[in-house]
Amino acid sequence: MTEKSILRVIREKELEMSVAIEQARREADLVLEKARREAAELVARLEEEGRSEAEAYRMHEMARIEEESKTLEAKGKEDAERIRLKGISKIPQAVEMIKSAVLGQ
């Protein structure tokens, strides 16, 4: 081979390598862009799932609190009725005590 043909072969190989490198860069860019897109989709999906789970938890807790509130309200009413009945049962005794105190008996 002559010096020009060796240089031409080297130059052709350089061009081939340059094309191969550029092709590899483009492919890497495509892979990177696909990975970014998939990551963004995953983040969006997981955020939506998180919101959905948070809402389900909120609804569950609201139902639990509502049930607890009803239980406390019922117990309060029972306690109030028990105290009212106890008070009513002591009215005759209180009347007698007042009569005694007023009339001096």
C-alpha positions in Angstrom: 0.0 0.0 0.0 1.0 3.5 -0.6 1.2 6.3 1.9 -2.0 7.9 0.4 -3.9 4.7 0.5 -2.9 4.1 4.1 -4.0 7.6 5.0 -7.2 7.1 3.1 -7.9 3.9 4.9 -7.2 5.6 8.3 -9.5 8.5 7.3 -12.3 6.1 6.2 -11.9 4.2 9.5 -12.0 7.5 11.4 -15.2 8.5 9.6 -16.7 5.1 10.2 -15.9 5.4 13.9 -17.2 8.9 14.0 -20.5 7.7 12.5 -20.6 4.8 14.9 -20.0 7.1 17.8 -22.7 9.5 16.7 -25.1 6.6 16.2 -24.2 5.4 19.7 -24.9 8.9 21.1 -28.2 9.1 19.4 -29.2 5.7 20.7 -28.0 6.6 24.2 -30.1 9.8 24.0 -33.1 7.8 23.0 -32.6 5.4 25.8 -32.1 8.3 28.3 -35.2 10.1 27.0 -37.3 6.9 27.3 -36.0 6.3 30.8 -36.9 9.9 31.8 -40.4 9.5 30.3 -40.9 6.2 32.0 -39.7 7.7 35.3 -42.0 10.6 35.0 -44.9 8.3 34.2 -44.0 6.1 37.2 -43.8 9.2 39.5 -47.2 10.4 38.3 -48.8 7.0 38.7 -47.3 6.6 42.2 -48.5 10.1 43.2 -52.0 9.2 42.0 -51.9 6.0 43.9 -50.7 7.9 47.0 -53.5 10.4 46.7 -56.0 7.6 46.2 -54.7 5.6 49.3 -54.7 8.8 51.3 -58.3 9.5 50.4 -59.3 5.9 51.2 -57.5 6.2 54.6 -59.2 9.6 55.3 -62.6 8.2 54.5 -62.0 5.1 56.7 -60.9 7.4 59.6 -63.8 9.7 59.1 -66.2 6.7 59.3 -64.4 5.4 62.4 -64.6 8.9 64.0 -68.3 9.2 63.1 -69.0 5.8 64.7 -67.0 6.8 67.8 -68.9 10.1 68.0 -72.2 8.3 67.8 -71.1 5.9 70.6 -70.0 8.7 72.8 -73.2 10.6 72.2 -75.3 7.5 73.0 -73.3 7.0 76.2 -73.7 10.7 77.2 -77.5 10.4 76.7 -77.6 7.2 78.8 -75.6 8.9 81.5 -77.8 11.9 81.5 -80.9 9.8 81.7 -79.5 7.8 84.5 -78.6 10.9 86.4 -82.1 12.4 85.7 -83.8 9.3 87.0 -81.6 9.3 90.1 -82.5 12.9 90.7 -86.2 12.2 90.2 -86.0 9.3 92.7 -84.6 11.7 95.3 -87.2 14.4 94.9 -89.5 13.1 97.7 -86.6 12.9 100.1 -85.5 16.4 99.1 -89.1 17.7 99.6 -89.2 16.2 103.1 -85.8 17.7 104.0 -87.0 21.1 102.8 -90.3 20.8 104.7 -88.4 19.9 107.8 -86.0 22.8 107.5 -88.8 25.3 106.8 -91.3 24.0 109.2 -88.7 23.2 111.8 -89.8 19.6 112.3 
